[in-house]
Amino acid sequence: QVQLVESGGGLVQAGGSLRLSCAAPGFIFKINAMGWYRQAPGKQRELVASITNSGSTDYADAVKGRFTISRDNAKNTVSLQMNSLKPEDTAVYYCNTRGIATLGIDYWGQGTQVTVSS
């Protein structure tokens, strides 16, 4: 069983910042892509940002210019720095990994709540 351990999240006012982190097993982190998804009440889970093992990134249009995904290869962690937060960013955020190291299977963190008040 692959365990992804998330930290961060919480309550912040609009315009504020939060940082999420996710730790993964080393052999997975070195091979797989990592990503952050979010799911708001009544909505489908959606991709927020992803990063490959070589550092290539991709972002949802809604967060471009405000969120930054990064990886720390020494600590086997991926982080999501969220700036200029908006109430519509309120959701449960999930860390994700998929790739050869997990035989193409998606694994998810437990989820962390991000609430942005107006």
N, C-alpha and C positions, 0 to 999 in steps of 0.2 A: 504494500500500500504506500503510495506516494503522499507525503504530508507536506503541505504548503502552509507556512505559519505567517499570518498577517498581523500587522500592528499599525497603529495610527487610527485616523478617523476621529469623529466626534462632532461637536456642534460649533459652528462658526457663523459670524454675521456675513452678509453679502459684502463682497469685496475683500474678504479675508483669505487666508491661506491655510492649507493643511498638507501634511506629507504622509503618504502611506508607504509601508514597506512590506516585503514578502520574502521569507527565507525558504530556499528549496534545497533538497539534497544535492551535494556537489556534482555527482556524475550527471544528473539531469540538467542542472544549471549550465554546465559547460557545453551541452549539446543542443538542448531544446530552445525554442523561442519561449519567451515569457510575455504575459500580457495582463492587462487590467480590464475587467468588464464591470458593468454596473446594471442594476435592475431597480427601477423605481416602481412604486406600487401600481399595479394594474398594467404595467408595461413589460415588454419582452426584455430579456437580458441583451445588452448591446456592448460592442467593443468600444473601449475608451482609447486605449493605446497598446501598442505591442512593440517588442524589441527582439531582434534575432540574436543568436549567440555571437554574431560578428558586430552587433551594435546598430544595425539598421532599424530605424523606427518608423512607426506608422501611427497616425492619430485620426480620431473621428473629427469631422469638420467642426462639430460643436465645441471642441476643446482646443483646437489648434491655436497656438499663440498664448494659451493660458496654462496648459498642463505640460509637464515634461517627464518623460519616462527615462530611467537610467538604470544601469546595472553595475554592481560592485562585484567584480570577479573574485576578489580576495575574500569577501564575506558571503558569497553565493546568495546575494540579495538583489531584488529589483525594487525600485522605488518609483513612486508617482508623486511629483511635486505639483500641487494644485494651487494656482494663484488666481486672483480676481474671481473668486467663486461666486456663483449665482444660485438663487433658489432652485432653479431647474437642474442643478447638479446634485440635488438631494437624491440619494439612492443608497442601496447596499452595494458596496464595491467588492468584487471578487478577484483574487489573483488566479491566474490560469497558466498552465504549461501544456504544450503539445509538441510532439516531434518524435524523432527516431528513438530517443532514450526511453520513451514511454510507449513505444510501438504504435504510435499514432493515436493513442488514447488521450482524451482530455482529462486533466486533473484540476481540481478546484480547491481554493482555500475555503475557510469557513464563512467568509464574508465579514465586512466591517461597515458599520453604518456611518454615512456622512450626511449631516443635516446642515443646510444653509438657510439661515433665517433672513427675512427681508427687513 
